[in-house]
C-alpha cells in the first residue's frame, strides 16, 4: 500500500474489471498501471480478479434434472423421426 | 467435444450428441430467458422453444457466427417476444462493489485483500471452490447475473452480451465489474475462511 500518484486504491479497484476487458482509455490505463507498479495490495486484487474470471469460466453447467433433459431428448427424437421419415426417396 | 462436431452428429440424428449440447447450454439459456420473462417456468418454456428452433434451423445454420452466438440470439429473440417485462432503462446503482469500509478516507486499503490466487490454483480440483463460485453467480441480482453468465461463463464478447440484453456496452461493463467484484468477495471469504479482515 505505497503512496501512489494520481489515483487511490479505492479508485484503482474500480478500474480493474475494465482494465481486464481492455476497455480503459489510455490515460486511465496508464494511471492504473502506475498505481499497480507501486501497490502490492491492488496488484493482489488484480490477480484475484483474473482468478475469479478464470474460475467463472470453468464452473461448467449445473446439474440438470434428468427429467428436463429427457423431455428435450424425446422432443428431438420425435422431430428427427418425423423429418427423416418423410423424404419421398 | 467442440460444438461443431456435436452439430454434425446431431444432424445425423444422434440423440446423445443432442443431450450433450442441451446439458452444455441449458442453464445459460434459462438464465438469459429469465432476464426477459417473469417466471422460471416461462424461462424453461423459452429454452425448450429455442431447442426446437435449433432442430428446425440447424441444416440452414451456416456458421457465420459461432453456434453459441446463434443459439443465444434465438433464445433472446424468443424471450423478448414472450416477455411481459416492460422495456426499461437499466439504471446502475452507484454503490461501490468493494465495501467502502475497506478503504480509509484517503482511498487506501484499511486491510489489504487476503491473497487467494494460490489457494484457487491449489484447490481448482476441489469441487467446493467451483461450487462456491457457481453459487456466487447464481446469487447475483439481475442483470449482473445474466451479464456475468454470458461474458465470463459462456465467454461471449461484451458487445454480444450488450446486444443480447439490450444494454449499452458501458452499462454492461459496469454490471460486469460489480458482479465480478461480488464473486471475488465470496471467493475471498470461502478460500480464506472469512479472514478477509485479517
Interface residues (C-beta under 8 A of the other chain):
Chain A: X1 X8 X9 X10 X11 X13 X14 X16 X17 X18 X21 X23 X40 X41 X42 X44 X45 X47 X48 X49 X50 X51 X52 X53 X55 X56 X57 X58 X59 X60 X61 X62 X64 X68 X69 X71 X72 X73 X75 X76 X77 X79 X80 X84
Chain B: X10 X13 X15 X18 X19 X22 X23 X24 X25 X26 X27 X28 X44 X48 X51 X52 X55 X56 X96 X98 X100 X103 X106 X107 X108 X109 X112 X113 X115 X116 X117 X120 X121 X124 X129 X130 X133 X134 X137 X148 X152 X153 X155 X158 X173 X176 X177 X180 X181 X183 X184 X187 X188
